Amino acid sequence: MIAASKDAAPGAAPANDSVEALHALILHQLDEDQAQETISIPLAGKSSIADHMVIASGRSTRHVSAIADKLAQRIKQEAGRHVRVEGLPNADWVLIDAGDVIIHLFRPEVRSFYNLERMWSFGDAPPVVAVN
């Protein structure tokens, strides 16, 4: 289980190693669930909303939904964190807020339309090409 340092005050921000462990857990689970075109954008120093933003695609709405459900459960079980999930009923774009890591799961066409990588990486990433 991923936990904050014992020395941390209640309500204090988790230690950086727990953020990195959470990030690694998320990337591993996305790989296990066969998410496609997974990228991670470091936000530390760029934004106060999170330290990492992870973007991935599923092959269909059913795949996106399954990835989101399993990922939310795994974060709760392994990291002991409550996550907020938005967009699950339609599963075209699902946002999972795990605190220090924000995860966006898309169907490929929706991901290509919004192109969050380009916006959040400040032009560092090439545009995403939708796979037919």
C-alpha positions as a printed Julia matrix, in Angstrom:
132×3 Matrix{Float64}:
   0.0    0.0     0.0
   1.26   3.49   -0.84
   1.19   5.79    2.16
   2.38   9.24    3.11
   5.3    9.55    5.46
   4.56   8.77    9.11
   6.15  12.08   10.09
   3.75  14.13    7.95
   1.19  16.21    9.78
  -2.48  15.28    9.27
  -3.76  16.99    6.14
  -0.23  17.75    4.93
   0.67  17.16    1.3
   1.98  13.64    0.68
   5.71  13.12    0.37
   7.14  13.28   -3.15
   7.97   9.56   -3.1
   4.3    8.7    -2.54
   3.35  10.93   -5.49
   5.86   9.11   -7.67
   4.62   5.72   -6.37
   1.03   6.72   -7.21
   2.14   7.85  -10.66
   3.96   4.54  -11.23
   0.91   2.57  -10.03
  -1.33   4.42  -12.49
   1.04   3.9   -15.44
   1.41   0.21  -14.57
  -2.37  -0.32  -14.33
  -2.97   1.47  -17.64
  -0.4   -0.82  -19.25
  -2.03  -3.9   -17.67
  -5.45  -2.83  -19.01
  -4.02  -2.29  -22.5
  -4.63   1.44  -22.65
  -3.27   2.89  -25.87
  -0.92   5.82  -26.49
  -0.38   6.53  -22.8
   1.59   9.68  -22.11
   2.47  11.46  -18.9
   2.95  15.21  -18.69
   4.85  16.54  -15.68
   2.96  19.51  -14.24
   5.09  20.24  -11.18
   6.15  23.86  -11.51
   3.71  24.45  -14.41
   0.41  24.13  -12.56
  -0.84  23.81   -9.0
  -3.64  21.36   -9.88
  -1.44  18.24   -9.87
   2.12  16.99  -10.26
   1.33  14.73  -13.23
  -1.28  14.5   -15.94
  -1.68  11.14  -17.62
  -3.56  10.81  -20.91
  -4.5    7.49  -22.51
  -6.97   6.03  -24.97
  -9.24   3.03  -24.96
 -10.42   1.23  -28.09
 -14.13   1.85  -27.42
 -16.48   3.35  -24.83
 -16.67  -0.06  -23.15
 -12.86  -0.27  -22.98
 -12.57   3.3   -21.62
 -15.2    2.53  -19.0
 -13.5   -0.71  -17.93
 -10.09   0.98  -17.69
 -11.56   3.81  -15.59
 -13.42   1.47  -13.22
 -10.42  -0.77  -12.63
  -8.01   2.14  -12.24
 -10.22   3.91   -9.68
 -10.56   0.67   -7.68
  -6.81   0.0    -7.8
  -5.93   3.52   -6.63
  -8.35   3.16   -3.72
  -7.03  -0.3    -2.78
  -3.31   0.26   -3.26
  -2.92   3.95   -2.46
  -5.81   4.36   -0.05
  -6.99   7.45   -1.91
 -10.51   8.46   -2.73
 -10.74   9.41   -6.4
 -13.31  11.49   -8.22
 -14.48  10.13  -11.55
 -16.32  12.25  -14.13
 -17.74  11.22  -17.5
 -18.17   7.51  -16.8
 -21.79   7.19  -18.07
 -20.81   8.14  -21.66
 -17.16   7.01  -21.45
 -16.07   9.16  -24.39
 -13.82  11.14  -22.04
 -13.38  10.05  -18.44
 -11.52  12.21  -15.95
 -10.08  10.58  -12.83
  -8.81  12.97  -10.18
  -6.42  11.14   -7.85
  -5.16  14.34   -6.25
  -1.53  14.57   -7.3
  -2.2   12.78  -10.59
  -5.0   13.63  -13.02
  -5.91  10.95  -15.55
  -7.8   11.57  -18.81
  -9.1    8.5   -20.65
 -10.49   8.97  -24.16
 -11.87   7.21  -27.16
  -9.31   7.95  -29.92
 -11.59  10.28  -31.93
 -12.43  12.37  -28.87
  -8.77  12.52  -27.82
  -7.76  13.73  -31.26
 -10.45  16.43  -31.19
  -9.46  17.9   -27.8
  -5.7   17.28  -28.13
  -4.91  17.94  -24.45
  -1.3   16.87  -24.91
  -0.57  19.86  -27.05
  -2.27  22.3   -24.67
  -0.69  21.0   -21.45
   2.76  20.25  -22.75
   2.94  23.79  -24.09
   3.58  22.66  -27.65
   6.21  20.05  -26.73
   4.17  17.07  -27.94
   3.19  16.23  -31.5
  -0.54  16.09  -32.27
  -2.26  12.78  -31.6
  -3.38  10.91  -34.68
  -6.64   8.95  -34.32
  -6.37   5.26  -35.13
  -9.22   3.93  -37.27
